[in-house]
């Protein structure tokens, strides 16, 4: 599935109406964006977080 990202002036009535019309066709759907906090919490839940005993252990791992 391809994604389209649109940038428009939200105060422009014509742009808002055009988007509303496109979405009303039912062919496209609007995907809500996740905030950086939501993305971070999701990564933590999925176990994509690394923990280190000390800062030295972190830098040792990064230098390899």
DSSP file (Angstrom, degrees, kcal/mol; ACC not computed):
  #  RESIDUE AA STRUCTURE BP1 BP2  ACC     N-H-->O    O-->H-N    N-H-->O    O-->H-N    TCO  KAPPA ALPHA  PHI   PSI    X-CA   Y-CA   Z-CA
    1    1 A X              0   0    0      0, 0.0     2,-0.2     0, 0.0     0, 0.0   0.000 360.0 360.0 360.0 132.9    0.0    0.0    0.0
    2    2 A X        -     0   0    0      2,-0.0     2,-0.4     1,-0.0     0, 0.0  -0.595 360.0-143.5 -90.1 152.4    1.4    3.4   -0.9
    3    3 A X        -     0   0    0     -2,-0.2     2,-0.5     2,-0.0    -1,-0.0  -0.918   6.0-158.3-117.8 145.7    1.1    6.4    1.3
    4    4 A X        -     0   0    0     -2,-0.4     2,-0.5     2,-0.0    -2,-0.0  -0.987   4.0-158.9-122.0 128.9    0.6   10.0    0.3
    5    5 A X        -     0   0    0     -2,-0.5     2,-0.4     2,-0.0    -2,-0.0  -0.940  11.6-163.3-109.6 124.5    1.6   12.9    2.6
    6    6 A X        -     0   0    0     -2,-0.5     2,-0.5     2,-0.0    -2,-0.0  -0.872   8.9-165.1-110.5 138.9   -0.2   16.2    1.9
    7    7 A X        +     0   0    0     -2,-0.4     2,-0.3     2,-0.0    -2,-0.0  -0.990  26.6 148.5-120.0 127.1    0.9   19.6    3.1
    8    8 A X        -     0   0    0     -2,-0.5     2,-0.7     8,-0.0    -2,-0.0  -0.967  54.1 -92.2-151.9 163.9   -1.7   22.4    2.9
    9    9 A X    >   -     0   0    0     -2,-0.3     3,-2.0     1,-0.1     7,-0.2  -0.732  30.8-152.6 -81.5 114.1   -2.8   25.6    4.6
   10   10 A X  T 3  S+     0   0    0     -2,-0.7    -1,-0.1     1,-0.3     6,-0.0   0.612  93.3  60.5 -68.8  -9.4   -5.4   24.5    7.0
   11   11 A X  T 3  S+     0   0    0      4,-0.0     2,-0.7     5,-0.0    -1,-0.3   0.558  79.6 101.3 -89.7  -8.8   -7.1   27.9    6.8
   12   12 A X    <>  -     0   0    0     -3,-2.0     4,-2.2     1,-0.2     5,-0.2  -0.675  58.5-162.1 -80.7 111.9   -7.7   27.4    3.0
   13   13 A X  H  > S+     0   0    0     -2,-0.7     4,-2.5     1,-0.2     5,-0.2   0.858  88.0  54.0 -64.5 -36.7  -11.4   26.5    2.7
   14   14 A X  H  > S+     0   0    0      2,-0.2     4,-2.4     1,-0.2    -1,-0.2   0.923 110.1  46.7 -65.1 -43.8  -10.9   25.1   -0.9
   15   15 A X  H  > S+     0   0    0      2,-0.2     4,-2.4     1,-0.2    -2,-0.2   0.921 113.3  48.9 -63.7 -44.1   -8.1   22.8    0.3
   16   16 A X  H  X S+     0   0    0     -4,-2.2     4,-2.4     1,-0.2    -2,-0.2   0.910 112.8  47.2 -63.0 -42.4  -10.1   21.6    3.3
   17   17 A X  H  X S+     0   0    0     -4,-2.5     4,-2.4     2,-0.2    -1,-0.2   0.883 110.5  52.4 -67.0 -38.3  -13.2   21.0    1.2
   18   18 A X  H  X S+     0   0    0     -4,-2.4     4,-2.5     2,-0.2    -2,-0.2   0.923 112.0  45.8 -63.1 -43.9  -11.2   19.1   -1.5
   19   19 A X  H  X S+     0   0    0     -4,-2.4     4,-2.6     2,-0.2     5,-0.2   0.913 111.3  52.0 -64.9 -42.1   -9.7   16.8    1.2
   20   20 A X  H  X S+     0   0    0     -4,-2.4     4,-1.7     1,-0.2    -1,-0.2   0.900 111.2  48.5 -60.0 -40.9  -13.1   16.3    2.8
   21   21 A X  H  X S+     0   0    0     -4,-2.4     4,-0.9     2,-0.2    -2,-0.2   0.930 110.6  49.7 -65.2 -46.0  -14.4   15.3   -0.7
   22   22 A X  H >< S+     0   0    0     -4,-2.5     3,-0.7     1,-0.2     6,-0.5   0.914 112.9  46.9 -60.2 -43.3  -11.6   12.9   -1.4
   23   23 A X  H >< S+     0   0    0     -4,-2.6     3,-1.1     1,-0.2    -1,-0.2   0.826 105.2  60.8 -68.5 -30.3  -12.0   11.2    2.0
   24   24 A X  H 3< S+     0   0    0     -4,-1.7    -1,-0.2     1,-0.2    -2,-0.2   0.712  88.5  72.6 -70.6 -18.5  -15.8   11.0    1.5
   25   25 A X  T << S-     0   0    0     -4,-0.9    -1,-0.2    -3,-0.7    -2,-0.2   0.772  98.6-135.2 -66.1 -24.7  -15.2    8.8   -1.6
   26   26 A X  S <  S+     0   0    0     -3,-1.1    -3,-0.1    -4,-0.4    -2,-0.1   0.435  80.9 101.9  85.4  -1.1  -14.2    6.0    0.7
   27   27 A X  S    S+     0   0    0     -5,-0.5     2,-0.3     2,-0.0    -4,-0.1   0.819  81.3  44.2 -82.4 -32.5  -11.2    5.0   -1.4
   28   28 A X        -     0   0    0     -6,-0.5     2,-0.4    -5,-0.1    -2,-0.2  -0.744  69.5-155.5-110.6 157.1   -8.8    6.7    0.9
   29   29 A X        -     0   0    0     -2,-0.3     2,-0.5     2,-0.0    -6,-0.0  -0.974  19.4-120.7-132.1 151.1   -8.5    6.7    4.7
   30   30 A X        -     0   0    0     -2,-0.4     2,-0.6    -7,-0.1    -2,-0.0  -0.774  21.9-155.2 -91.6 127.5   -6.9    9.2    7.0
   31   31 A X        -     0   0    0     -2,-0.5     2,-0.1     0, 0.0    -2,-0.0  -0.905  16.8-131.2-104.8 117.0   -4.1    7.8    9.2
   32   32 A X        -     0   0    0     -2,-0.6     2,-0.3     1,-0.1     0, 0.0  -0.418  23.0-122.1 -67.7 140.4   -3.6    9.6   12.5
   33   33 A X        -     0   0    0     -2,-0.1     2,-0.3     1,-0.0    -1,-0.1  -0.594  19.9-129.4 -83.0 142.8    0.0   10.6   13.2
   34   34 A X        -     0   0    0     -2,-0.3     2,-0.1     1,-0.1    -1,-0.0  -0.711  20.2-123.0 -91.0 142.7    1.6    9.4   16.4
   35   35 A X     >  -     0   0    0     -2,-0.3     4,-2.4     1,-0.1     5,-0.2  -0.395  28.7-106.6 -75.7 160.0    3.4   11.8   18.6
   36   36 A X  H  > S+     0   0    0      1,-0.2     4,-2.3     2,-0.2     5,-0.2   0.855 122.5  54.3 -56.4 -34.7    7.0   11.2   19.4
   37   37 A X  H  > S+     0   0    0      2,-0.2     4,-2.5     1,-0.2    -1,-0.2   0.925 107.9  48.8 -64.9 -43.7    6.0   10.2   23.0
   38   38 A X  H  > S+     0   0    0      1,-0.2     4,-2.1     2,-0.2    -2,-0.2   0.900 111.5  49.9 -63.1 -40.5    3.5    7.6   21.6
   39   39 A X  H  X S+     0   0    0     -4,-2.4     4,-2.3     2,-0.2    -1,-0.2   0.909 111.0  49.4 -63.4 -42.0    6.2    6.2   19.3
   40   40 A X  H  X S+     0   0    0     -4,-2.3     4,-2.2     2,-0.2    -2,-0.2   0.914 111.3  48.4 -64.2 -43.6    8.7    6.0   22.2
   41   41 A X  H  X S+     0   0    0     -4,-2.5     4,-2.2     1,-0.2    -1,-0.2   0.881 110.6  51.8 -64.6 -37.5    6.1    4.2   24.4
   42   42 A X  H  X S+     0   0    0     -4,-2.1     4,-1.8     2,-0.2    -2,-0.2   0.908 109.2  49.7 -65.4 -41.8    5.3    1.8   21.6
   43   43 A X  H  <>S+     0   0    0     -4,-2.3     5,-2.7     1,-0.2     4,-0.3   0.894 110.1  51.3 -63.3 -39.4    9.0    1.0   21.2
   44   44 A X  H ><5S+     0   0    0     -4,-2.2     3,-1.0     1,-0.2     5,-0.2   0.905 109.6  49.6 -64.4 -41.0    9.4    0.4   24.9
   45   45 A X  H 3<5S+     0   0    0     -4,-2.2    -1,-0.2     1,-0.2    -2,-0.2   0.852 110.3  51.2 -65.2 -34.0    6.4   -2.0   24.9
   46   46 A X  T 3<5S-     0   0    0     -4,-1.8    -1,-0.2    -5,-0.1    -2,-0.2   0.435 117.5-112.6 -85.0   0.9    7.9   -3.9   21.9
   47   47 A X  T < 5S+     0   0    0     -3,-1.0    -3,-0.2    -4,-0.3    -2,-0.1   0.746  74.7 134.5  78.5  23.7   11.2   -4.3   23.7
   48   48 A X      < +     0   0    0     -5,-2.7     2,-0.4    -6,-0.1    -4,-0.2   0.050  42.9 104.2 -92.5  26.7   13.2   -2.0   21.4
   49   49 A X        -     0   0    0     -5,-0.2     2,-0.4    -6,-0.2     0, 0.0  -0.915  58.5-150.5-112.9 133.7   14.9   -0.3   24.3
   50   50 A X        -     0   0    0     -2,-0.4     2,-0.4     2,-0.0    -2,-0.1  -0.820   9.1-163.0-101.1 141.1   18.5   -1.0   25.4
   51   51 A X        -     0   0    0     -2,-0.4     2,-0.3     7,-0.0     3,-0.1  -0.946   3.0-166.3-122.3 147.6   19.6   -0.6   29.0
   52   52 A X        -     0   0    0     -2,-0.4     3,-0.1     1,-0.1     4,-0.0  -0.963  25.2-135.1-132.6 147.2   23.2   -0.4   30.2
   53   53 A X  S    S+     0   0    0     -2,-0.3     2,-0.3     1,-0.1    -1,-0.1   0.917  88.1   1.6 -65.7 -44.5   24.7   -0.7   33.7
   54   54 A X  S  > S-     0   0    0      1,-0.1     4,-1.5    -3,-0.1    -1,-0.1  -0.866  72.8-107.0-138.6 169.7   26.9    2.4   33.3
   55   55 A X  H  > S+     0   0    0     -2,-0.3     4,-2.5     1,-0.2     5,-0.2   0.866 119.9  57.9 -65.3 -36.8   27.7    5.2   30.8
   56   56 A X  H  > S+     0   0    0      1,-0.2     4,-2.3     2,-0.2    -1,-0.2   0.890 103.8  51.4 -61.4 -39.5   31.0    3.5   30.2
   57   57 A X  H  > S+     0   0    0      2,-0.2     4,-2.1     1,-0.2    -1,-0.2   0.886 109.4  51.4 -64.6 -38.2   29.2    0.3   29.1
   58   58 A X  H  X S+     0   0    0     -4,-1.5     4,-2.2     2,-0.2    -2,-0.2   0.951 112.2  44.4 -61.7 -50.4   27.1    2.3   26.8
   59   59 A X  H  X S+     0   0    0     -4,-2.5     4,-1.6     1,-0.2    -2,-0.2   0.843 111.3  54.6 -66.1 -32.9   30.1    4.0   25.1
   60   60 A X  H  X S+     0   0    0     -4,-2.3     4,-0.6    -5,-0.2    -1,-0.2   0.923 110.2  46.6 -65.0 -42.6   31.9    0.6   25.0
   61   61 A X  H >< S+     0   0    0     -4,-2.1     3,-0.6     1,-0.2    -2,-0.2   0.878 112.3  50.5 -65.5 -38.3   29.0   -0.9   23.1
   62   62 A X  H 3< S+     0   0    0     -4,-2.2    -1,-0.2     1,-0.2    -2,-0.2   0.788 104.4  57.5 -71.9 -27.1   28.8    2.1   20.7
   63   63 A X  H 3<        0   0    0     -4,-1.6    -1,-0.2     1,-0.2    -2,-0.2   0.662 360.0 360.0 -79.7 -14.6   32.5    2.0   19.9
   64   64 A X    <<        0   0    0     -4,-0.6    -1,-0.2    -3,-0.6    -2,-0.1   0.469 360.0 360.0 -79.7 360.0   32.2   -1.6   18.6
